[in-house]
Amino acid sequence: MNRKPLGLIALAPFLALPAPALAGPLRVVTWNVSNYAGGRDAALQTAIFADFEGRSMSPDAIAFQEILSQAGVNALVTIFNAAPGSSGDWAAAPFVNGNDTDNAFIYRTSRIDFLGMTIVAVGAGPPEQPRDTNRYDFRPVGYASDEATIAMYSSHMKAGSGSSDQARRLIEAQRIRDDAQALPAGSAFILGADFNIQSSNQAAYQELIGPQANNDGRFFDPISTPGSWQNNASYRYIHTQDPTGAGGMDDRYDMILASGTLTDAEGLHYIGNPSIPYSTTTWDDPNHSYRCWGNDGSSYNLGLTVNGNTMVGPAIALALIQSTGGQAGHLPVMLDIAVPARADATEAIDLGPVPVGAMVTRPVTIANAGDVALWGANGIDDLDYQLLPSPGIDAPVGLFSLDAGQSEVHMVTITSATPGVFNGVILVDSDDPESPTLSIPVTALFTDGCSLADLAEPYGTLDFSDVVAFLTAFGESGPAADLAEPFGQFDFSDIIGFLNAFGAGCP
C-alpha cells in the first residue's frame, strides 16, 4: 500500500487532552516519581486522575522510575484503583528489585493486553550502568498481531555531566538500541526515561537517535526538538525537572522517544506531526499530543507554577509537586498513540442463475471497523485499501481510505462468456495488521438463459416455470430474486424488476 505523508491524523479532537471517558486514544506516560516506596495517595490520585478544564493525565500505561520495592508497586496499583475518576482496572507488570532504584509498569487491563517483561540490562557499580533497564511488551485490547505490539523501555540513566557519567549513560543507550534492533523487523517501540541528558549532542542520545549501519533499533524524538536543553529558556515548555523549586524548571531530563514505525503516521502511530518541532510559544501545541504534564511554560528556573497554571490548574499543579514526596523531582511526560484500523467487508456475493453474457452489478461494502467505543474515532488509524478482483469481475481501481466508523459501497460487475458455475473472488488488500487480506467469494450459475427473468429450463424461453422459479427464490430470499436495488433486500422493487425483464421477452 502507498504510505500517507507525515502529518496530523485527525489530531484536533485531542489537543485539549480530555479526560478519557468511554473512549480515547492509547495514552502512555513516563514518570520518575522520586524514591517511591508507598504513600502520597491523595497527591498521586489528583495528579493523575483529576480534571482541569476538560484535561486530565488519565493514562492507559505508566512506566515509572525510582521505585524502591514491590510494596511501592502494590501501593501504586491500590492508589490507582481507588482514585476518584479511576477506571478501577489497573494492574502491574512483574517487578524486579535490582541495583539502586528500579522501574515499574502500571497499566489498564481493559485497554492493554500485557505480554511480558524483559530485563534488558542489569545495573551495577562503575563503569557499568547504575540501574536496570526493563522492557514491557503489550498490545492494545482487540489486537493480536506483531504489528500492533509495543515494546516500552523504561530507564533511569546515570546523572551528572562528567565524562564518566556520560560513559555510563552511553553503555545503557547502546544496550537499549541493541535490544530494539533485535526485535522483529517493523516493531513499534518507545523509550520512556529519566535520561539525565543535558544536550542532544551527548553520546548516549546520539546512540539512540543517530543513523547506524542497521537502523531497525533507531529511536526518534516525536517532537523533533534537539538542542542544549539545560538552563535554556527556549525549551521551557518541555522542561521536566525540578517542579519543587530546589533547582527550578530548567532541564529536559524526562522524555519519550519512539521508533520509526510509530512516527510514520501509519497504523499504530504517534498522534502528532514529528516533522514539526514543539512550540516555543505555547504548551498547547496543536501539532502534538506530547505534553510535559503540568508545565505551562511559566516556571523557567522556578518551582512549578501553582496558582494560575494554565495547563492543569492549581490543584493538579500542587499535587504534582507533592507527588515528589518533598524531594527534588520530575514531571511526567505523556503522548497519545492511534491504534491500527480494522477492515470489514461484504461476506459473499451469490448471484444464482445468470444468463451468459449478462453484466450483473452488485454492491461491495468495505468498513473501517476499529473499535470506536473503546478507542474513539480519532484514536484509530484510517483504513487504506484496494480491491483486487479475479477474472470475470470488474471492481473500482485505486487506493481508498476510510476513517474509523465509516464505510464505503463499491459497485462491482460480474460477467461470463461461457455457461456453468462461476467461482470468483474479490480480495480486499488493506493496512489492517490483523487481517491484511479479506476475501469476498463471488458465485453464480451462468446459463443459456435469455434474460434475468429466464430462471428455469427450458432456457431461451420465458414461461410459467420462470415465474414459479422467481416466486420460489423470492420466498426463500434467494439470489435469483434479488434483481433490483437495494440489493440484499427482497421487496416490491425486485418484483417489478422481474416483471419488466419478463415483459421485455427474449431478444
Sequence and secondary structure as in RCSB ss.txt:
>XXXX:A:sequence
MNRKPLGLIALAPFLALPAPALAGPLRVVTWNVSNYAGGRDAALQTAIFADFEGRSMSPDAIAFQEILSQAGVNA
LVTIFNAAPGSSGDWAAAPFVNGNDTDNAFIYRTSRIDFLGMTIVAVGAGPPEQPRDTNRYDFRPVGYASDEATI
AMYSSHMKAGSGSSDQARRLIEAQRIRDDAQALPAGSAFILGADFNIQSSNQAAYQELIGPQANNDGRFFDPIST
PGSWQNNASYRYIHTQDPTGAGGMDDRYDMILASGTLTDAEGLHYIGNPSIPYSTTTWDDPNHSYRCWGNDGSSY
NLGLTVNGNTMVGPAIALALIQSTGGQAGHLPVMLDIAVPARADATEAIDLGPVPVGAMVTRPVTIANAGDVALW
GANGIDDLDYQLLPSPGIDAPVGLFSLDAGQSEVHMVTITSATPGVFNGVILVDSDDPESPTLSIPVTALFTDGC
SLADLAEPYGTLDFSDVVAFLTAFGESGPAADLAEPFGQFDFSDIIGFLNAFGAGCP
>XXXX:A:secstr
     SS SS GGGTT B  SS   EEEEEEEEEEESS  HHHHHHHHH  BTTB    SEEEEEEE  HHHHHH
HHHHHHHSTT  S EEE      SSSEEEEEEETTTEEEEEEEEEE   STTS SS EEEEEEEETT  SGGG E
EEEEEE    SSHHHHHHHHHHHHHHHHHHHTS TT EEEEEEE   SBTTSHHHHHHHS  S  TT EE TT  
 SB TT GGGTTT  B TTSSS B B  EEEEEEGGGSSSSSSEESB TTS   SS SS TTB  EETT  S  B
TSS   TT TTTHHHHHHHHHHTTTTSS    EEEEEEB   EEE   EEEEEEETT  EEEEEEEEE   HHHH
 GGGB  EEEEEEE TTEE   S EEE TT EEEEEEEE  SS EEEEEEEEEEES SS SEEEEEEEEEEES S
STT  SSSTT   HHHHHHHHHHHHTT GGG  SSSTT  SHHHHHHHHHHHHH   
